[in-house]
């Protein structure tokens, strides 16, 4: 479960970095880049919450 929790954090960070880079590179008008990074962040958050709850249930 620890790896799943880290995967969630990595997905959130990648999504945030893509959003910041797209802003500075001028890609913020592209719905594909913005939507993709938003979906990545949401999926990462869901995975992180799921992994955290599974770890709590074991204790």
Secondary structure, 3 states (H helix, E strand, C coil): CHHHHHHHHHHHHHHHHHHHHHHHHCCCCCHHHHHHHHHHHHHHHHHHHHHHHHHHHHC
